[in-house]
Amino acid sequence: QSFYIFGRDVAQIPCFRNSFLYGISGGIGVGVLTFLGTSRTHLSTHVGFGSFFCGTIAYWMACRYQWSAKRFEQQQLREAMRRQALYEGTKVERDLDLKSA
């Protein structure tokens, strides 16, 4: 069973699940600690929700940056492997070997 937001399956969005899990647990933890420290429900609710929001956004941005960097490296490696297979056994490969040595 999938959950759709704006016509997209959220299970297919990279980093979505982990971002919300860390945001929810961080918001609950900070909210409870704020309540234990101040005994003010209104303040602890606001602090908990704020930490949920900030934690989710921060983890989302960091995770997506790492995902994008890894995807870029994979594309570069895929292209290099394609070129290596294309040039294998040709004069171009020998020329490249001489340049890199």
Buried (B, 14 or more C-beta within 10 A) or exposed (E): EEEEEEEEEEEEEBBBEEBBEBBEEBBEBBBEBBBEEEEEEEBBBEBBEBBBEBBBEBBBEEBBEEEEEEEEEEEEEEEEEEEEEEBEEEEEBEEBEEEEE
